[in-house]
């Protein structure tokens, strides 16, 4: 299983998050950097993958609690819809 670790404490905003996950996941250049585009790209994952988010609380302080809560929901929804994806919080 491939694991990507997203060090959320280094993100100042959602763009920082989207840039990092796009880089680590090798998303296509046309990735839209929004919740829907993230869910779409994750729906296409065909290998076993664990997405580990570290220090989400620090990210929520920077980007906003609501935005990070929605992000968590998008990741959980993607993992429910695509059995190849697991989400973990470290």
Residue pairs with C-beta under 8 A, 6 or more apart in sequence:
1 48
1 49
1 50
1 86
2 47
2 48
2 49
2 50
3 49
3 50
3 51
3 52
4 21
4 24
4 25
4 49
4 50
4 51
4 52
5 52
5 54
5 90
6 17
6 20
6 21
6 24
6 51
6 52
6 53
6 54
7 54
7 55
8 17
8 53
8 54
8 55
8 56
8 58
8 59
8 68
9 54
9 55
9 58
9 59
10 16
10 20
11 17
11 20
11 59
11 62
11 63
12 62
12 63
13 62
13 63
14 33
14 63
14 67
14 71
15 33
17 59
17 63
17 71
18 31
18 33
18 34
18 38
19 33
21 27
21 38
21 51
22 31
22 33
25 41
25 45
27 41
28 41
31 37
31 41
35 70
35 71
35 74
38 71
38 74
38 75
38 78
39 74
39 77
39 78
42 75
42 78
42 82
42 85
43 78
43 81
43 82
45 82
45 84
45 85
46 84
47 84
48 84
48 86
49 84
49 85
49 86
50 85
50 86
50 87
50 88
51 75
51 85
51 86
51 87
51 88
52 87
52 88
52 89
52 90
53 72
53 75
53 87
53 88
53 89
53 90
54 89
54 90
55 90
56 68
56 72
56 89
59 68
60 67
60 68
60 69
75 87
76 87
78 85
78 87
79 85
79 86
79 87
